[in-house]
């Protein structure tokens, strides 16, 4: 059985350690700048030792996962490069940055890679099933990537191989699809709050709509799943929408930008040139 240590007992590190510990990997150390957080992680996972000593964590296992904020990765890599690195495999879980952040370790003989789960981690609770069925972006040394693919399969996921140069574009796509959806829903919540609906009923109303939209995307593809007034060329409905957004500058900018992008899809879907022209003029002029 392969041994591993985690540096960073946050949401990603905790979930990853929990999942691996249930799939024939042995957790040796879980290190965090907060000993209390490391101890909490150890208790939740049920194995390993809590520490604040990154060097001890890295030297104790064959595999090291660096699960810290992006700005901390280079510092951690430099710090632990003082141990014997030959034979070790080190992963970092950044979506935006490549394995080049681990260069100090690679120079000392470690095999390095970036290992990014395409998933959102909003809860502090450990969820060892959160990786099942998801994709992981992998990039780095051949040896490390090969092991990364093996780990992904054990977690029940699938691997995407990405070049170092493509990591920022890949992460931007992931961020827009997840993070900005929340921003849009926050705007929707405020709109429905104005007609007397609180957050819980709003979520109950929207959940079936959102679920069906995602089902349509999976079944029909993105362009064919677009519905609503823009793709129908419904000028009067868009006018009603704009009359409301006019009182909220931020929402107005969002609506006009999104509707303009929807108009591009509507054009591909065969909306008439007259309707496209009318909608475009409406969206571009306040």
FENUR-V447922 format. One line per field, one symbol per residue. phi: phi as a letter, one per 20 degrees, with the letter a starting at -180 (. if undefined). A space follows every 10 residues. Layout:
# FENUR-V447922
phi=???
This chain:
# FENUR-V447922
phi=.fdbcddoee ffgfffffff fecmddfecc dbfdffffff fgfffnance bdeffffffe cfdcdeddgg fefffffffe ffefegnecc dcdfeedeff feggfffeof ecaecdfebd cedfffcfef efnedcedaq fgfffgfgff fgffendced ecfgfegffg fgfffffdff ffffffffgf ffffdndeff fffffegfff ffffffgfed nfffefcoff femeffffff ffffffecgf ffffffffff fffffgffeo ffffffffff fffede
